[in-house]
Amino acid sequence: IVDSHIVFVPVSHHHFLVMVLLYDITELKEIEQMQLDFVSNVSHELKTPITAITGFSETLLNGAADDPTALKEFLKIIHQESQKLTALVEDILSLARISANAELKTDQISLFPYLQEIIQTFKPEIDKKQIRIFNEVPPAFKIVVDYNKFRHVVNNLLQNAIKYNDPTGSVWLSSTQFSKTWEFKVRDNGWGIANDQRERIFERFYRIDTSRSKQTGGTGLGLSVVKEYVAAMGGTIKVTSQVGVGSEFTVTLPLIQKRKQDSGVKQA
Ligand code: ADP
């Protein structure tokens, strides 16, 4: 795609130099299109819960509230949709923060207790589904990483491994150090991801469209945020998976993070 400008430069009273300037604006147009797509996706995703909340609250106000069964059922839907809205707004804010605050922190972390602390926050879900989580990281393993960004990554991968898994399923967290990089793996024996979906799950708003996935709440933004955080930390993420067997997400990060600033977060 080319944009052009014509410039007339007077050389003398009777002569003009005509300059035609051509710019390649392909990349600009693509970015513009991506932003338009993003805004239209966000608006669509926001509208769905808002429509439900508006509709059900109106029905209640118009008299349905007098019926105790309807009252309870509709309030439950309104509550669920509000929670969806909250999750969506949080994900969108995370995405906005990545571009706004690209600064990378370098924090010294002892990985095993760091993970134990995150696992604790999932206790209600783990207990409900009786999922077993194995922290197989060597107890003495220390790393330098952006405390909050990496926490977000672990949180999302762990949440998916629990969510897209049958009750009594298992999740394994492990880590390996190489000469210049280190690896963090989240493996589960859950539902798995089909070959043709595997690359798409990192796209914004992409959710695998099965009735089982639909039953679990989600925005389809989780893994796109994870991918952007990993890239911000100079790393990569890949997934191997088999339907009905399980999935394994591998995050590879540089051992030495470019030092910019300590985030001030101290490990308990
Ligand atoms: P969300 O979980 O909000 O739908 P994500 O971006 O985190 O969005 O994930 C995108 C899709 O990838 C999910 O809808 C789910 O179908 C699939 N997925 C992610 N992690 C796993 C996993 N560990 N096992 C099976 N499917 C997964």
Boltz pocket constraint, residues with backbone or C-beta under 6 A from the ligand:
constraints:
  - pocket:
      binder: B
      contacts: [[A, 156], [A, 157], [A, 160], [A, 161], [A, 164], [A, 188], [A, 190], [A, 191], [A, 192], [A, 193], [A, 201], [A, 202], [A, 203], [A, 206], [A, 207], [A, 208], [A, 213], [A, 217], [A, 218], [A, 219], [A, 220], [A, 221], [A, 222], [A, 223], [A, 224], [A, 247]]
      max_distance: 6.0
